[in-house]
Amino acid sequence: MPEEAIIVYCTFPDADAARNAARTLVEQRLAACASILPGVESIYRWKGAIETASEVLLLIKTTSGKYQMLETRILALHPYEVPEIVSVRIDAGNPPYLHWIGENVTG
């Protein structure tokens, strides 16, 4: 049975940081693909204050079996003290695409 495909959401402060992380994760076969979405505005509470920041969202396609190694690598690459790293399961999708994800994070 193939491993479960997941999408990991992670925000970065700028496109260069997101691009560096995306390339590293794909090169190290921790992700099959990472899509960079610029123009994210985040409003959040940090250390008791409401903050606003322009960010870049990285959508990382991988498998549940690679999640822990992927998270560890993101933490090593990420400039934030507490980066957003959130995984969601893919309940359904194009079977050949889901198979492709699995093939590209193995090896």
C-alpha positions as CSV (number, residue, x, y, z in Angstrom):
1,M,0.0,0.0,0.0
2,P,1.5,3.4,-1.0
3,E,2.2,6.0,1.7
4,E,-0.5,8.6,2.3
5,A,0.1,11.8,0.3
6,I,0.0,15.0,2.3
7,I,0.4,18.8,1.8
8,V,2.5,20.8,4.2
9,Y,1.8,24.5,4.6
10,C,4.7,26.7,5.6
11,T,5.0,30.5,5.4
12,F,8.3,32.3,4.8
13,P,9.3,36.0,5.1
14,D,10.2,36.3,1.5
15,A,10.4,34.6,-1.9
16,D,14.1,33.9,-1.7
17,A,13.8,32.0,1.6
18,A,10.8,30.1,0.3
19,R,12.6,29.3,-3.0
20,N,15.8,28.1,-1.1
21,A,13.7,25.8,1.1
22,A,11.7,24.5,-1.8
23,R,14.7,23.6,-3.9
24,T,16.4,22.0,-0.9
25,L,13.4,19.9,0.0
26,V,12.9,18.7,-3.6
27,E,16.7,18.0,-4.1
28,Q,16.8,15.9,-0.9
29,R,13.7,14.0,-2.0
30,L,11.7,15.2,1.1
31,A,9.1,16.7,-1.3
32,A,7.9,15.9,-4.8
33,C,7.0,19.5,-5.4
34,A,6.8,22.8,-3.6
35,S,4.6,25.6,-4.9
36,I,5.5,29.2,-4.0
37,L,2.5,31.5,-3.5
38,P,3.6,35.2,-3.0
39,G,1.4,38.0,-1.6
40,V,0.2,36.4,1.6
41,E,-0.7,38.9,4.3
42,S,-0.7,37.4,7.8
43,I,-2.3,38.9,10.9
44,Y,-1.3,37.1,14.1
45,R,-0.7,37.5,17.8
46,W,3.0,37.3,18.7
47,K,4.4,37.9,22.2
48,G,1.3,39.7,23.3
49,A,1.0,42.0,20.3
50,I,-1.1,41.9,17.1
51,E,1.3,41.8,14.2
52,T,0.9,42.1,10.4
53,A,3.4,40.7,7.9
54,S,3.8,40.1,4.2
55,E,4.8,36.5,3.7
56,V,5.2,33.8,1.0
57,L,3.3,30.5,1.4
58,L,5.0,27.3,0.4
59,L,2.7,24.3,-0.4
60,I,4.8,21.2,-0.1
61,K,3.6,17.9,-1.6
62,T,5.1,14.9,0.2
63,T,4.1,11.7,2.0
64,S,3.3,11.0,5.6
65,G,6.4,8.8,5.9
66,K,8.6,11.8,5.0
67,Y,6.9,14.3,7.2
68,Q,9.3,14.1,10.3
69,M,12.4,14.4,8.2
70,L,10.8,17.3,6.2
71,E,9.8,19.1,9.4
72,T,13.4,18.7,10.8
73,R,14.9,20.1,7.6
74,I,12.5,23.1,7.4
75,L,13.3,23.9,11.0
76,A,17.0,24.0,10.1
77,L,16.4,26.2,7.1
78,H,13.8,28.6,8.5
79,P,14.6,32.1,9.8
80,Y,11.5,32.3,12.1
81,E,11.7,31.4,15.8
82,V,8.4,29.4,15.5
83,P,7.7,28.7,11.8
84,E,4.3,27.6,10.7
85,I,4.6,23.9,9.6
86,V,1.2,22.3,9.2
87,S,0.4,19.0,7.5
88,V,-3.0,18.1,5.9
89,R,-3.9,14.7,4.5
90,I,-5.1,14.5,0.9
91,D,-8.3,12.6,1.1
92,A,-8.8,12.2,-2.7
93,G,-7.0,13.2,-5.8
94,N,-5.9,12.2,-9.3
95,P,-4.4,8.7,-8.7
96,P,-1.5,9.2,-11.2
97,Y,-0.6,12.5,-9.5
98,L,-0.7,10.9,-6.0
99,H,1.4,8.1,-7.2
100,W,3.9,10.6,-8.7
101,I,4.2,12.2,-5.3
102,G,5.2,8.9,-3.7
103,E,7.7,8.0,-6.5
104,N,9.5,11.4,-6.1
105,V,10.1,11.3,-2.4
106,T,11.6,7.8,-2.4
107,G,15.1,6.8,-3.4
